[in-house]
Structure formats: C-alpha cells, structure tokens
C-alpha cells in the first residue's frame, strides 16, 4: 500500500509531534524498568541468603523447582541419593 505524497507531507508534523511528546515517557518507563529490575535482583539475593541461613527442612519445602522453559519429553534424570 503506497501513501500519497501530500498525505505524507501533511501527517509528518503530527507524527513528529506525537513522537516528541511521548519520548520522555518512554525514557521514564525504561528508567523505572531498570530500577525495578535492580530492586528485584537485590530482593532475590536477600531472600536467597535468608533461605540459606534457614534449616534444611524449610528450604526443601519452599524450594521451587519447576522451570517453564525446560521440557522433559524423554523423562527427567533421577538424582542419585548419597
């Protein structure tokens, strides 16, 4: 689909204005995303250290082992018990 050159010339200032208006919001959204990511990493580290300090029974009951990106079509290898 090809646009008429007159339509493109008339809509260019409007599209540019929308871009200029929303660019700071995109920057703030990226900044907040980075801050939230760093905060999540810090909280994850704190919780990991808290579970390490706790007993083995607590760690085994709360540990989350399911990983959605893994698929075990041929079955999962069993861990050997010492």
C-alpha positions in Angstrom: 0.0 0.0 0.0 1.5 3.3 -1.1 0.5 6.6 0.5 0.0 9.7 -1.5 2.9 12.2 -1.0 0.6 15.0 0.0 -0.9 12.9 2.8 2.6 12.0 4.0 3.7 15.7 4.0 0.6 16.7 6.0 0.9 13.9 8.6 4.6 14.2 9.1 4.4 17.1 11.6 1.7 15.4 13.6 3.6 12.1 13.8 6.8 14.0 14.8 4.9 15.9 17.5 3.5 12.7 18.9 7.0 11.2 18.9 8.5 14.2 20.7 5.7 14.3 23.3 5.9 10.6 24.1 9.7 10.3 24.0 10.2 11.4 27.7 7.6 8.9 28.8 9.4 6.2 27.1 12.6 7.3 28.8 11.0 7.3 32.2 9.4 3.9 31.6 12.8 2.5 30.7 14.4 4.1 33.8 11.7 2.7 36.1 12.1 -0.7 34.4 15.8 -0.7 35.1 15.3 0.4 38.8 12.6 -2.4 39.3 14.9 -5.0 37.8 17.8 -4.0 40.1 15.4 -4.0 43.1 14.1 -7.5 42.2 17.7 -8.7 41.9 18.5 -7.3 45.4 15.4 -8.8 46.9 16.1 -12.1 45.3 19.6 -12.1 46.7 18.3 -11.2 50.2 15.7 -14.0 50.1 18.2 -16.5 48.8 20.6 -15.7 51.7 17.7 -15.9 54.2 16.8 -19.4 52.9 20.4 -20.4 53.1 20.5 -19.3 56.8 17.4 -21.3 57.5 17.1 -25.0 58.2 17.2 -27.8 55.5 13.5 -28.7 56.1 12.4 -25.2 55.4 14.5 -24.9 52.3 13.2 -28.2 50.9 9.5 -27.3 51.4 9.7 -23.8 49.9 12.1 -24.6 47.0 10.5 -24.0 43.6 11.9 -26.5 41.1 9.6 -26.1 38.1 11.2 -24.2 35.2 8.7 -23.4 32.4 11.4 -23.3 29.7 12.5 -26.9 30.3 10.8 -29.8 28.7 11.4 -33.4 29.6 9.9 -35.3 26.7 12.3 -38.3 27.3 11.8 -38.2 31.1 13.8 -36.5 33.8 17.0 -37.9 35.1 16.7 -39.0 38.7 19.2 -37.7 41.2 21.3 -40.3 43.0 20.8 -40.3 46.7 24.1 -40.5 48.6 
